[in-house]
Amino acid sequence: MTTSEQIRVLCVRKGVSLSELARRINQTPQNFNAKLKRNTVTQDELNHIAKVLDVTYEQYFVLANGEQIK
C-alpha cells in the first residue's frame, strides 16, 4: 500500500475528508490532492497529519537483532 493509499484509508476511518485534512495541515485541497496523486507527501507532512488526526505515525527500519533505525 502506498503512502497516499494509507492516507486515504486513514481519512475514511477517522471520518475526515481529504479536503478537510488538507485545510487542517494548512494546504489547499488542490495542492494536497496533487501530492497524493504524485505520492510526494513529505515525512514532515506525514508527522503533521498524524498530529492533527490524533494518531501515531511510525516509519523505521528494524534490523535482525530488533534494533530500530528511525
ChimeraX attribute file (.defattr): number of C-alpha atoms within 10 A of each C-alpha:
attribute: neighborCount
match mode: 1-to-1
recipient: residues
	/A:1	5
	/A:2	9
	/A:3	14
	/A:4	17
	/A:5	13
	/A:6	11
	/A:7	18
	/A:8	16
	/A:9	12
	/A:10	18
	/A:11	18
	/A:12	12
	/A:13	9
	/A:14	12
	/A:15	10
	/A:16	13
	/A:17	14
	/A:18	19
	/A:19	15
	/A:20	14
	/A:21	19
	/A:22	17
	/A:23	13
	/A:24	14
	/A:25	16
	/A:26	11
	/A:27	14
	/A:28	15
	/A:29	16
	/A:30	12
	/A:31	11
	/A:32	20
	/A:33	17
	/A:34	13
	/A:35	14
	/A:36	18
	/A:37	12
	/A:38	10
	/A:39	13
	/A:40	13
	/A:41	17
	/A:42	11
	/A:43	11
	/A:44	9
	/A:45	12
	/A:46	16
	/A:47	14
	/A:48	16
	/A:49	21
	/A:50	16
	/A:51	13
	/A:52	11
	/A:53	16
	/A:54	10
	/A:55	12
	/A:56	9
	/A:57	12
	/A:58	9
	/A:59	10
	/A:60	8
	/A:61	10
	/A:62	11
	/A:63	9
	/A:64	7
	/A:65	6
	/A:66	8
	/A:67	9
	/A:68	11
	/A:69	9
	/A:70	8
